[in-house]
Amino acid sequence: MKNKIKVFRAMYDLTQEDLAQAIGVTRQTILAIEKGKYVPSLELAFRIARYFKVNIEEVFTYDEESRTVDEK
């Protein structure tokens, strides 16, 4: 799943730590999501989108190519 968290953080002049504290996760979680190494739960994805006051689809996009063999 691709995301634009880094873009939104830049628009709001936030560090990973700032965003993490605001939504109740660790900075490492934000880093992992931004790098695509961790797919957030639906609840967390909505929390991030709500923080930026946008629809979830504006932050996260499904990437068909990144699916694993087991998911296909």
C-alpha positions in Angstrom: 0.0 0.0 0.0 1.4 3.3 -1.0 1.0 6.4 1.1 1.6 10.2 1.1 2.2 10.6 4.8 5.6 12.3 4.2 3.9 14.7 1.8 1.2 15.6 4.3 3.8 15.9 7.1 5.7 18.4 5.0 2.6 20.4 4.3 1.9 20.6 8.0 5.6 21.1 8.9 5.5 18.0 11.2 8.3 15.6 12.1 7.6 11.9 12.3 7.7 12.3 16.1 5.1 15.1 16.0 2.7 13.0 14.0 3.3 9.9 16.1 2.5 11.7 19.3 -0.6 13.3 17.8 -2.1 9.9 16.8 -0.7 7.8 19.6 1.9 5.6 18.0 5.7 5.5 18.0 8.0 7.4 15.5 9.2 4.0 14.4 5.6 3.1 13.3 5.3 6.2 11.2 8.7 5.5 9.7 7.8 1.9 8.8 4.4 3.0 7.3 6.1 5.7 5.2 8.7 3.3 3.9 6.0 0.7 3.1 7.4 -1.8 5.5 4.3 -1.8 7.7 0.7 -1.7 6.6 -1.4 0.2 9.2 -4.6 -1.2 10.6 -7.7 0.3 9.1 -8.3 2.1 12.4 -4.8 3.6 12.3 -5.1 4.6 8.7 -8.3 6.5 9.5 -6.7 8.1 12.5 -3.9 9.4 10.2 -6.4 10.7 7.6 -8.6 12.4 10.2 -5.5 14.1 11.7 -4.8 15.7 8.3 -8.6 16.3 7.7 -8.7 14.4 4.4 -10.3 11.3 3.1 -8.3 8.1 3.7 -7.9 7.7 -0.1 -5.9 10.9 -0.2 -3.3 9.5 2.1 -3.3 5.8 1.2 -3.6 4.1 -2.2 -3.8 0.4 -2.9 -0.8 -0.8 -5.0 -1.7 -4.0 -6.9 2.0 -4.6 -7.7 3.0 -4.8 -4.0 0.7 -7.7 -3.2 2.5 -10.9 -2.1 2.1 -14.2 -3.9 -0.2 -15.4 -1.1 -2.6 -12.6 -1.6 -3.0 -13.1 -5.3 
